[in-house]
Amino acid sequence: MPLVPTSSVVEAAREARIGAAAFNIIHLETAEALVTAAERTGAPLILQISENCIRYHGGLLPLTRAALALAEGSTARIAVHLDHLTDAELVRQGIAAGVGSVMVDASALPYEENVATTAELTAWCHERGAYVEAELGEVGGKDGVHAPGVRTKPDEALAFVRATRVDALAVAVGSSHAMHERTAVLDKDLIAALRSTLPVPLVLHGSSGVPDDELRRAIAAGMTKINISTHLVSVFTGSIRRTLEAHPSLVDSRKYVKPAREAVAEEAARLLGVLTTPATVADRLAARASAQG
């Protein structure tokens, strides 16, 4: 199937009030597992490659080309997205390689510089038909705006979107990067307020720390793109640990990576079900009542 634009996955999810699943890959095996999950469930999926992952592989092209090849060869609707790019050159390389969307991450810069950098790169990407996500400040786990108690203000978010013309915005509503326990409680009132204020889809970073029911409530309140990385990495690593503990003499990495790949495929398929099942009427009414106080 031809590569699917990220914009079509996100906009369709926003209209249907379901989640657009965006799962990070760290190597070929996790990419294969996630594509398998999408094929098993029939749900669309955004494969994400972070700047940290690009650095790990020594450059953008090796894993990016592999992800694009998997997407194009899959029977599922797969998009490929570059996540948390702080280097403008990587943005340009990614678009040239065929990636349809990027997250421009200038969040560590002072606000005015963030706006200027994001606006410039967004204009460049739009000229080439690419979709752009951004955020106002750093995400938790990086001593940033998603640290406990910090929240995105709707009026500031609207000003940022208007100034930069980005297509989607990552917002701070109570999640944090790199959480190993799924205990986060999100601010559903704020999500609803942001949804009603902003003309672009909302993106939840740090979703690994958010339990299933809380993710459903967040989507019902107005969240759209749901990024998950650490949780699936933990599933992969946990499987490898169990296999090697049970079979300490194994030396062929395929013998322990294969079950880990399957474990990720199973959990990713389960999460796709959580994110893409429409919220019940009760969920929506509860979210609306909460937003109205």
C-alpha positions as CSV (number, residue, x, y, z in Angstrom):
1,M,0.0,0.0,0.0
2,P,1.4,3.5,-0.8
3,L,2.7,5.5,2.2
4,V,-0.2,7.2,4.0
5,P,0.1,10.9,4.9
6,T,0.2,11.6,8.6
7,S,-2.3,14.4,8.1
8,S,-4.9,11.9,6.8
9,V,-4.5,9.7,9.8
10,V,-4.7,12.5,12.3
11,E,-7.5,14.4,10.7
12,A,-9.7,11.3,10.3
13,A,-9.1,10.5,13.9
14,R,-10.0,14.0,15.0
15,E,-13.2,14.0,13.1
16,A,-14.2,10.6,14.5
17,R,-13.2,11.5,18.0
18,I,-10.8,8.6,18.3
19,G,-7.0,8.4,18.8
20,A,-4.4,8.6,16.1
21,A,-1.8,6.1,17.3
22,A,1.8,7.2,17.0
23,F,4.3,4.6,18.2
24,N,8.0,5.2,18.2
25,I,10.4,2.7,16.7
26,I,14.0,2.2,17.8
27,H,15.2,-0.4,15.4
28,L,14.0,-2.6,12.6
29,E,12.5,-5.2,14.9
30,T,10.2,-2.8,16.7
31,A,9.2,-1.3,13.3
32,E,8.2,-4.8,12.1
33,A,6.3,-5.5,15.3
34,L,4.3,-2.3,15.0
35,V,3.4,-2.8,11.3
36,T,2.3,-6.3,12.2
37,A,0.0,-4.9,14.9
38,A,-1.6,-2.5,12.4
39,E,-2.1,-5.3,9.9
40,R,-3.7,-7.5,12.6
41,T,-6.1,-4.8,13.8
42,G,-6.8,-2.9,10.5
43,A,-6.1,0.3,12.4
44,P,-3.9,3.1,10.8
45,L,-0.6,3.7,12.5
46,I,2.0,6.5,12.6
47,L,5.6,5.1,12.9
48,Q,7.8,7.6,14.7
49,I,11.5,8.0,14.6
50,S,13.0,10.3,17.2
51,E,16.2,12.4,16.8
52,N,17.7,10.3,19.6
53,C,17.0,7.2,17.5
54,I,18.5,8.8,14.4
55,R,21.7,9.6,16.4
56,Y,21.9,6.1,17.7
57,H,21.8,4.7,14.2
58,G,24.5,7.1,13.0
59,G,22.3,9.0,10.6
60,L,18.7,9.5,9.3
61,L,18.6,7.3,6.3
62,P,19.2,3.7,7.5
63,L,16.1,3.3,9.8
64,T,14.0,5.9,7.9
65,R,14.4,4.1,4.6
66,A,13.6,0.8,6.4
67,A,10.4,2.3,7.9
68,L,9.3,3.7,4.6
69,A,9.8,0.4,2.9
70,L,7.8,-1.4,5.6
71,A,5.0,1.1,5.3
72,E,4.9,0.9,1.5
73,G,4.9,-2.9,1.6
74,S,2.2,-3.2,4.3
75,T,-1.5,-3.9,3.8
76,A,-2.2,-1.5,6.6
77,R,-2.4,2.3,6.5
78,I,1.0,3.4,7.7
79,A,2.5,6.9,8.0
80,V,6.1,7.7,8.9
81,H,6.9,10.7,11.1
82,L,10.1,12.2,12.5
83,D,9.8,13.0,16.2
84,H,11.4,15.8,18.3
85,L,13.8,17.1,15.7
86,T,15.9,19.9,17.0
87,D,18.3,20.0,14.0
88,A,16.9,21.8,11.0
89,E,19.2,19.8,8.7
90,L,17.4,16.6,9.9
91,V,14.1,18.1,9.0
92,R,15.4,18.8,5.5
93,Q,16.9,15.3,5.1
94,G,13.7,13.7,6.3
95,I,11.5,15.4,3.9
96,A,14.0,14.7,1.1
97,A,13.9,11.0,2.0
98,G,10.2,10.8,1.6
99,V,8.9,11.3,5.2
100,G,5.5,13.2,5.2
101,S,5.6,14.8,8.6
102,V,8.0,16.1,11.3
103,M,7.9,17.4,14.8
104,V,9.9,20.6,14.9
105,D,11.2,20.8,18.4
106,A,12.5,24.3,19.2
107,S,11.0,24.1,22.7
108,A,14.3,24.5,24.5
109,L,14.7,28.0,23.0
110,P,13.2,31.2,24.5
111,Y,9.6,31.6,23.4
112,E,10.3,34.2,20.6
113,E,13.1,32.1,19.2
114,N,10.9,29.0,19.3
115,V,8.2,30.8,17.4
116,A,10.7,32.2,14.8
117,T,12.4,28.8,14.2
118,T,9.2,26.8,14.1
119,A,7.5,29.3,11.7
120,E,10.5,29.2,9.4
121,L,10.7,25.4,9.2
122,T,6.9,25.1,9.0
123,A,6.8,27.3,6.0
124,W,9.7,25.3,4.4
125,C,7.9,22.0,5.1
126,H,4.5,23.3,3.8
127,E,6.1,24.4,0.5
128,R,7.0,20.7,0.1
129,G,3.6,19.3,1.2
130,A,4.8,18.1,4.7
131,Y,2.8,18.2,7.9
132,V,4.3,19.8,11.0
133,E,3.8,19.3,14.7
134,A,5.4,21.5,17.4
135,E,5.2,22.4,21.1
136,L,5.5,25.5,23.2
137,G,8.0,24.1,25.7
138,E,10.0,21.1,26.7
139,V,8.2,17.9,27.7
140,G,8.5,16.4,31.2
141,G,11.4,14.1,31.8
142,K,13.5,16.8,30.2
143,D,12.8,19.4,33.0
144,G,10.3,21.1,30.9
145,V,6.7,22.1,30.5
146,H,5.2,18.7,31.1
147,A,6.7,18.5,34.6
148,P,4.1,18.0,37.3
149,G,1.8,20.9,37.7
150,V,2.8,22.7,34.5
151,R,0.0,23.2,32.0
152,T,-0.4,24.7,28.5
153,K,-2.5,27.8,28.5
154,P,-5.1,27.9,25.8
155,D,-4.6,31.6,24.9
156,E,-0.8,31.2,24.6
157,A,-1.3,28.0,22.6
158,L,-3.6,29.8,20.2
159,A,-1.1,32.6,19.7
160,F,1.7,30.1,19.0
161,V,-0.4,28.2,16.5
162,R,-1.3,31.4,14.7
163,A,2.2,32.7,14.7
164,T,3.8,29.5,13.4
165,R,1.0,28.0,11.3
166,V,1.8,24.5,12.6
167,D,-0.6,21.7,11.8
168,A,-0.7,20.0,15.2
169,L,0.3,21.0,18.7
170,A,1.8,18.9,21.5
171,V,0.3,20.2,24.8
172,A,1.1,19.8,28.5
173,V,-1.9,18.3,30.3
174,G,-0.2,16.1,32.9
175,S,1.8,13.5,31.1
176,S,5.6,13.1,31.1
177,H,8.2,11.4,29.0
178,A,9.9,8.2,30.0
179,M,7.5,7.1,32.7
180,H,7.8,3.4,33.6
181,E,4.5,3.2,35.5
182,R,1.1,4.0,34.0
183,T,-0.1,6.2,36.8
184,A,-0.5,9.7,35.2
185,V,-3.8,11.6,35.6
186,L,-4.5,14.0,32.9
187,D,-6.3,17.4,33.1
188,K,-9.4,16.6,31.0
189,D,-10.9,20.1,31.6
190,L,-7.9,21.6,30.1
191,I,-7.9,19.2,27.2
192,A,-11.5,20.2,26.4
193,A,-10.6,23.9,26.7
194,L,-7.7,23.5,24.3
195,R,-9.8,21.5,21.9
196,S,-12.4,24.2,21.7
197,T,-9.8,27.0,21.4
198,L,-7.3,25.6,18.9
199,P,-7.9,25.0,15.2
200,V,-5.4,22.2,15.1
201,P,-5.3,18.6,16.5
202,L,-3.9,18.1,20.0
203,V,-1.0,15.8,20.6
204,L,-0.2,13.9,23.8
205,H,3.4,13.2,24.4
206,G,4.5,10.9,27.3
207,S,1.5,8.6,26.9
208,S,3.4,5.6,28.1
209,G,2.7,6.7,31.7
210,V,-1.1,7.1,31.1
211,P,-3.4,4.1,31.9
212,D,-5.9,2.8,29.3
213,D,-9.0,4.4,30.8
214,E,-7.3,7.7,31.2
215,L,-6.3,7.6,27.5
216,R,-9.9,7.0,26.6
217,R,-11.1,9.9,28.7
218,A,-8.4,12.2,27.2
219,I,-9.5,11.3,23.7
220,A,-13.2,11.8,24.6
221,A,-12.2,15.2,26.0
222,G,-10.5,16.2,22.7
223,M,-7.0,14.7,22.5
224,T,-6.2,13.2,19.1
225,K,-2.6,12.1,18.3
226,I,-1.3,9.8,21.1
227,N,2.5,9.2,21.2
228,I,3.8,6.0,22.9
229,S,7.4,4.9,23.1
230,T,8.7,3.9,26.6
231,H,5.9,1.4,27.3
232,L,6.5,-0.6,24.2
233,V,10.3,-0.5,24.7
234,S,9.7,-1.9,28.1
235,V,7.7,-4.7,26.7
236,F,10.5,-5.6,24.2
237,T,13.2,-5.5,26.9
238,G,11.1,-7.4,29.4
239,S,10.5,-10.2,26.9
240,I,14.2,-10.5,26.2
241,R,15.0,-10.7,29.9
242,R,12.5,-13.5,30.4
243,T,13.8,-15.5,27.5
244,L,17.4,-15.2,28.5
245,E,16.7,-16.1,32.1
246,A,14.9,-19.2,30.9
247,H,17.5,-20.1,28.3
248,P,20.8,-18.6,29.5
249,S,22.9,-20.5,26.9
250,L,21.3,-18.8,23.9
251,V,23.7,-17.0,21.6
252,D,21.7,-16.5,18.4
253,S,20.0,-13.1,19.0
254,R,17.1,-14.1,16.7
255,K,16.1,-16.7,19.2
256,Y,15.4,-14.0,21.9
257,V,14.5,-11.0,19.6
258,K,11.8,-12.9,17.8
259,P,9.6,-13.4,20.9
260,A,10.3,-9.8,21.9
261,R,9.1,-8.6,18.5
262,E,5.9,-10.7,18.9
263,A,5.3,-9.3,22.4
264,V,5.5,-5.8,21.1
265,A,3.1,-6.7,18.2
266,E,0.6,-8.1,20.7
267,E,0.7,-5.1,23.0
268,A,0.7,-2.6,20.2
269,A,-2.4,-4.3,18.8
270,R,-4.1,-4.1,22.2
271,L,-3.2,-0.4,22.4
272,L,-4.5,0.3,18.9
273,G,-7.8,-1.2,20.1
274,V,-7.8,1.1,23.1
275,L,-7.0,4.2,21.1
276,T,-9.2,3.7,18.1
277,T,-12.4,2.5,19.7
278,P,-14.8,5.4,19.8
279,A,-15.6,6.8,23.2
280,T,-19.0,5.8,24.6
281,V,-21.8,8.3,24.9
282,A,-21.3,8.2,28.7
283,D,-17.6,9.1,28.3
284,R,-18.4,12.1,26.1
285,L,-21.1,13.3,28.4
286,A,-18.8,13.0,31.3
287,A,-16.0,14.9,29.5
288,R,-18.4,17.6,28.5
289,A,-19.8,18.0,32.0
290,S,-16.3,18.2,33.4
291,A,-15.4,20.9,30.9
292,Q,-18.5,23.0,31.8
293,G,-17.7,22.7,35.5
